[in-house]
């Protein structure tokens, strides 16, 4: 079983890349399903076919799915939704409006991610490809399991006990709907499913994230930040896809400045994401819509490579919280401390080793901290951040 998540800034072409990967994998004989966690579903537009909330067969060995939030809410959140609706109705909100209001922001994307667990357990597929929402939303969703685990361990038992004590008193006297054991059991089951999802997506033997970008300054910055946070949450990244590169065969002078800009930022991408491989996709001379164009994109992206393989294994860096700050760990085999030069530029940490340079975008929590020390532990450089700058 293999799970691949594609994410990136809105508009970089990640849906096309995800769909092209699915087409290529299915051609190679993998039973493949591709689904979208983006509320603004565009998989159907990419394949140019109708796609339902249930897995829709598109070709031999290829399925696609656009998740329906209300169907998923009923499956994963039905008991809690009914309780939330009863509270809103008690407050005077009309029943139909109350039901609509219980579809909380982000629930559709979260329900889509829970589908990954279902597809993994079904045994029907060899490959699950996820076309994620734009990076900001995706990072919030991937952080949910950590919050859920903390809430389940620290707060949930207290709230359940309090509800058991107050329910016989408050509900008869004041008429306030109180959550019963079914509601708490439903919440617990959802939280456990979220924890299971995190274990699947952070398992480096099963899952990996691929960052899709265009060689442009703002897009690269967001991809850098995403890369850092994915490392922080322990989600493995195995490749970066640089999309819509103007081919050298285009000789029109109108595109000269664009090609020069893409060359310049292409080098920035290499510097920022090394040692991750950078897979390159040309700008096609027509819209990438339908299976034929997706097939061409898949061939351009992977060539003779198997799209399901891990293009990189291992951690490029990791961040751990300590008592007084954070420690950033960077594997640097066969390098000595004398060969390394560290510099700060705003929210970037610039690491030079000889003539090579790597730019790491720091999480916001670390931007205001000083670098207190940098030392080697084995072949890993440990950089300690603490105190205010």
N, C-alpha and C positions, 0 to 999 in steps of 0.2 A: 504494500500500500504506500502511495506517495501523495503528499499534499504540497501544492505550490500556491503561494499567495502573491499576487501582483498589486503593488501600490505605487502611488506617485501623486504629484500635484495634479489638480483637475485640468484636463485638456491636453495632457502629454501623450495620450494614445494608449493608456494601459488596458482599456477594454479590448481594443484591436489586438494588442500583443497577447492578452490572455486567450482570446478566441483563436488566434493564429497558433498558439501553443497547443490548444486543445485539438485543432484540426490536424496538426502535424503528429501529435501523439497517437491519435486514433488511426491515422494512416499506418503507423508503425505497429499496430495491433493491440495497443493498450485500451482497455475499457475505460473511457474518459467521460467525466462530467465536469462542466464548467458552470459556476453559479456566481451571481452578483450580490455583494452586500451593499451596493450603492442604492439609496432610495430612488434616485433618478435612473432607473434601469435602462441600459442601452445595449445589452447583449442581443436582444431581438433585432435591433437596428443593425448591429454589426453583422449578424448572420443573415439579415434580411428575410427572416421567417418569424412566424408567431411562436412565442414561448410561453408556457403556462406556469402556474405556481408549483406544479409537480414536474419531475424530470421529463423533458420532451426529447424524443429521439430525433436527431437531425440527420444522421448518417450512420453507416455501419460502425458500431463501437463508440458513437459520439452522442452524448446527451447534454442538454442545457436546461437551466432552471432560473427563473426570476421569482424570488420568494415573495409570497403574499403575507403582509404583516398581520392581517386579521386571522388568517388560517394558523399562523405560527403562534400568535398570542393565545388562541384557543388551545393549542397543543401544549405549550410550555407555561402559560401564564393565566389559563382560564379561571382557576379558582380565585387567584389573587385579583384578577381583573373584575370578577363578579363582586368581590368584597369592596374594591375601590369604587365601583359603580354604585354600590349600596350606600356608601358614605356620601358620595356626591349627591345622590338622590335625597338622602336625609337632610342635606343642606339646601334642598330646594331646586337642584339642577334637574332639568327634564331628563327622562330616562335615556332617550336616544342620544342626547348631547353628552350625558354621563358616560355612555359606552364609548363614544368617540374620544372623550378626554382621557380615557384609561389607556389609549395607545400612546404611551409616553415617548417623547423625542429619543431617538436612538434605538428604540425597540426593534424596528425592522432590521437594521443592520446587525443588531445583537442576535436576533432570531436566525438570520442568515448564517452567522458564524456557528450557531448551535446545530445547523443542518450538517455541518462538517462531521460532527460526532455521529449523527445518524447515518450518513453515507459511509463513514469508516466502518461502523459496526455491521452494516448491511452485507458487506462482502460482495456487492454487485459491481464494484469499480476497482480498477487498478490505480487510477489517478483522479484526484479531486483538484481542480483549478479554481481559485477564488479571485474574482475581479473585485478588489476591495474599493471602498469609498475613498475619496481624496484623503491624503495623508493625515490631516489633523483629526478627522473623524475616526480613521482607522486606529490611530494611536490611543485615542480615548477608549475605544472598544477593547483594544488589546490590554489596556491597563485595568479593565473591569474585573477580571478574575482575581487579581491581587487584593483589590478592595473587597470583593465578595468573600474571599477566604478570611480576611481580617474580621469582617462583619459577622460571618458565620461562627467564628471562634470566640469573639469578644462580646458582641452585642446581642446576637440572636438568642442565646439562652436566657439572658436577662429579660428581653422583651417578651419572650414566650411565657416566662414565669409570671411577669407582671400582668399579662393579659389573662392568664388563668385565675389570678387572684381578683382582678377588677371586674371580669366579665359578669359574675353573678350579681354584682352590686350596681354597676354603671348601666348595664343594658336595660334591666327592668325599670329602674328609676328615671333615667334620662332618655331612654330610647335610642342611645347612640349605638350603632352597629359595632360590635367588637369582634376582632378576628378569632375564629375558632381553630381547632387543631388542624383541620384540613387546609386552612390558609397557610399555617406555619409549615406544614408538611410539604405543601406546594413550593413555598419559598425555599425550603431546605433542598428539595430536589433540583430546583433551578440553579441554586448556588453550587451544588455538587456537579451539575452538568457543566457549569462555567469552569470549574476547577479542572474537570476532565478535558475540556476544550483546550485550556492552557497547557496541560501536560502533552496533548497531541501536537499542538502548534509549536511547542518549545522543544520537542524531541528531535535532535539533529539527525536521527536515523530515518525519520519519516518526513519531516516538514522543512521547508525553507521559504524565505521571503525574497522576492526579486523587486528591485527598485527600478521603476521606469522614469526616464527623464528626457528632456530635450537639452542640448548644449546651450543653455541660456543662464545668465547670472542668477536670477531669482529662483529658477527651477532647481539649479544645482544647490543653492543655499538650503532650500526646503528639503531636498533629498539628503543633504548632509545631516540636517537636524533629525530627520526621520531615522537615518542610519544609527545615529548615536542613541536615540531612544529605544530602538529595537534591540540594541546591545544591552541597554539598561534593563529592559524587561526580559532579556534572555531568549529572544526569538532569533534563530539563525538566519543569516542572509548569505546567499550563495552566488549572486550575480547582480550586475547593474546593466540595464538595457538603455542604450543611448539611441533614441528614436528620431526619425525624420531628418537624417543627414543628407544634405544635398550632394548627389553623386558628382564625381569628377568629370563625368561625360557632359555635364551641363556647362556649356561654354558661353552662355548669354552673360554679357557684362553686368546686367541688372543684378545678378546673384553673386558678383565678386565679393562685395562687402559681407554678405551673409556667409559665404564660404570661409572667408578670413576669420570672421567671428566664431564660426563653428570649430575651426582649427584651434583657435586660441582657447576656447572654453573646453574643447575636447581634451586638451592637455591638463586643464584644471580638474576635470573629471578623473583622469588617470592619477593625478597627484592626491586627490581627496579620498579615493576609494581603494587605492592599492592596499593589499594584494588581491582584492576581488577582481575577477575577470569582467571586462566591459564588452558586452555583446552589442553589435551595431546593426541598425536597421535603416535602410535608405528611405528617403522621401520618394514615394511612388508618383508616377505621372497621372494617377487617377485616385479617386476615393477608394479606401480599403473597406469594401462592403461586399458581403456574399462569400460563399465558401471558396470560390476560385481565387479571389484576391487574398483571402486569408491564408490559403495554401501557399501563394507566392510569398507572402510576408513570412510565414513559418519557415520556408526554405531559405529565404534571405537571412533570417535570424539565426537559425541553427545549422544550416548547411547539412553536413553528414552526421552531426552530433545528435545524440539521443536527448530530446528536450527534458526527459524525466531525470536525467542523471544529476548528481550534485556537482556543480561547477567549482565549488569551493567548500572545504570542510575545515572547521576550526574557528576560533574567535579572533577577529582582527583587533578587538580591544574589549574591555569590560570595565564597569564602574560599580564599586561597592561603597555603601555608606559605613562610616566608622563613627566612633563616639564624638569626634570633634569636627568631622567633615566628610571627605570622600577620597577614595583611592582609585585612580585610573590605572589599569594594568594593560600594558601594550607588549605583546610578544615580539621580541627583536633578536632572533637567534644570530650568533656569530658577530655580534656588535658589542663594542666596549663603550663605557660611559664617556670616554674622551672623544668619541666619534659623534656624539649627540649634542645638538644645540636646540634648546627650547626657547620659544618666544610666545608672547601673548599679543593678540590683536583683537580687542573687543571680546566677542564671545568665541573666538577661535584660538585653539592651541596649535601652534606651528612647530612641527618636529622635523628637524633636518638631520639626516644621516649621510655624511659625505655630500654628494651632489644630489641626493634624493630628498624630496620634501613631502611631508604629509600634513594636511590640514584637518584637524578634528573640531567639529562644532560642539561646544560644551552645552550640557543641559542648563536651563535658566538658573537652577538652584546652585550651580557651580560658578556662574559668571562672575559673581562678586567676591569670590574667594581667592586667596593668595596660593601660589605654589610654594609649599613649605619645604619640600624635599623631593628629590628624584634619585632612586637607587635601583640597582639590579638585584633581582631575586631569581637565581638561576639564569634563564635566558629571557626573563620578563622584566621590562622596565616598569617600576611602581612609582607613580607620581602622586604625591600627597597634597590635597587641597584643603585648606582650613583658614579661619580668620578672615576678616574683612579687608578688602583691598583699599 
